[in-house]
Amino acid sequence: MSFDLYIRREPHPITDERAAEVCRQLGDGRDDVVDPDARVLAFRDDLAGHFPDLESLSVDELESSPWAMSPDATPRRVVLCMSWSSLDGAVSFVLELAGRHGLVCFDPQSKRVHNPRTAAAGGLRLQCCDGSRIDDPSRDDLHLHLRRLSAENWHATLERRPGWFVQVGIGQYAGNVPPGKFAVEYREGEPDLHYRVLVGTLDEVMAVFDGFAVGDEAWKTTHPWAKY
């Protein structure tokens, strides 16, 4: 059994229910329920540049590929079948790439649709290592997903616009963060305005994310931030 994602173009943001219905129709071979769009194959080409098809890989390279089978692409949709053992980083990359191309990505495992962010939205986006992505998350959304941090789901980022964000990471992939500690970072556009601090409780992490979300910068004075 593979971890599957369905990518296509929609003219407007859609609901989880609508995305699931279209997914069922595509699964029945009804590609005509989706209009063709040049961005679909452009996404496919960019994806292949990062994660090549299985047929182009050597035996040694196959082990590091995320694909259970090579992507199935038409001008209307792309279907990805990924190995559960190789999801780390691959799902978040696919979601980010689909968003850059203005495409919808549906995850039938969680029954969640990831709509692309429009340039006019200008809101917040929460993205986690497990592929979760929420636009304009509520305070409850932030807390729910921060509580899900784990060795496998080891980071979360809340971004206002490109280069302006707060994020948290745990464990070795976040820079060998000691057990029981959280590495919290923020950046204000430029690379030299990137700061980091280690905190000891999830409540402290939540306070930073909550403050960033509402524009209250009191959290900047409550920790000994250092340039990173």
Salt bridges, closest charged atoms under 4 A:
GLU10 OE2 - ARG8 NE 3.09
GLU21 OE1 - ARG24 NH2 2.77
ASP31 OD2 - ARG77 NE 2.91
ASP37 OD1 - ARG39 NE 2.93
ASP46 OD2 - HIS101 NE2 2.78
ASP53 OD1 - ARG44 NH2 2.56
ASP72 OD2 - ARG77 NH2 3.10
ASP135 OD1 - ARG125 NE 2.73
GLU185 OE1 - HIS194 NE2 2.69
GLU185 OE2 - ARG196 NH1 2.74
GLU188 OE2 - LYS220 NZ 2.24
ASP210 OD2 - ARG139 NE 3.35
ASP210 OD2 - HIS143 NE2 2.91
GLU217 OE1 - LYS220 NZ 3.24
